[in-house]
């Protein structure tokens, strides 16, 4: 499966799971409230597969995997037999209708917690929050290569991912933030990161670059992190060696090594490798191995770059507590970003759509099950929060109507409902179009 189909497949899988849980939440509560369900669909449009159960509910999978829906028996959508009127959605008390609508986002919230709980038991693998060579504001704050970010403000940051979001939000606000840093000896100190010095038009899609702070791994340093068990360089090169040259070509980045090796080993002879080992320069000879891949023959030393990784792994009880804490943290961060977006502080370039989700899903899947589950948990929580926004056509819009009904004592008029549906569709289509446009620009660049 090529790259595009791979991303598409992971997108369908990820969104299919999240949508199924969301719609099942609506379905499960509706059935327990005595509402008849006419259709349970994952996906929109013509049915690729369908089955009608004995109770009359049609279960189907639509050809367009961009959502789903549960269709209830409702007098507003067609004529209902007199015998079925008690089971019609519109005849239910308002509190039952609120419970049914809330059940979808609640299912996504529970799915998020469950996936995080599993992830923390498997082991959440991520980059350690170790800083590469600082520049700009990061250097101005007195940060150094190899410093570990312990806290951003009051928030602990055991992984790089957990450090990025609070840094990005503080950058959007252009507010100084205090970092608690541990140096390579483990000594902690506090540094004021002057984010108020950021230009107003900095690239919010890449705040770390604007700050001048990158993870140590992303610097592409030509330092050996590990050797394969059957590596050609085993016993000659060592972890920690900095490669300075291969053959006649100088090496300054790890990504230069494959091309330099193919050129130097073209005759099948041992190649000279110049390394810096604890300050001592050595010229070593290594006979690379010939490996076939994708129909091509390549020469390999069997070395991998340095990766400063950390794994967060807990028992069941501790994993549940960590899952709840992470869910709360992500909820606050998501709501904070939405508020900044509404105020105009956050750029709409941060919005991502179908293409972006597909690309990230594929990338996270290749990094392992725990990374995929972590991504799906975050996306499930985002769906929960987005669906609760008071936008007609979303669950939050229906909840707004029911709250108005509770206050006024009568349902919202049909004319208001129809107007709200059109306005909600236009707004939703605009957001989807903007996110798609951003995805295209990111892909092209």
Secondary structure, DSSP 8 states (H G I E B T S, - for coil): --HHHHHHHHHHHHHHHHHHHHHHHHHHHHHHTT--EEEEEEEEEEEEEEEE-TTS-EEEEEEEEEEEEEEE--GGGS---GGGGGG-GGGS-HHHHHHHHHHHHHHHHHHHHHHHHHHHHH-EEEE--BB-S--HHHHHTT--TT-EEEEETTEE-SSHHHHHHHHHHHHHHT--EEEEEE-TT--EEEEEE-GGGS-TT--GGGHHHHHT--BSGGG---BEEEE-TT-TTBTTB-TT-EEEEETTEE-SSGGGHHHHHHHHTTTS--EEEEEEETTEEEEEEE--EEEEETTEEEEE--EEE---EEEE---HHHHHHHHHHHHHHHHHHHHHHHHHHHHT-S-GGG---HHHHHHHHHHHHHT-HHHHHHHHHHHHHHHHHHHTSS-TTSHHHHHHHHHHHHHHSS---HHHHHHHHHHHHHHHHHHHHHHHHHHHHHHH-
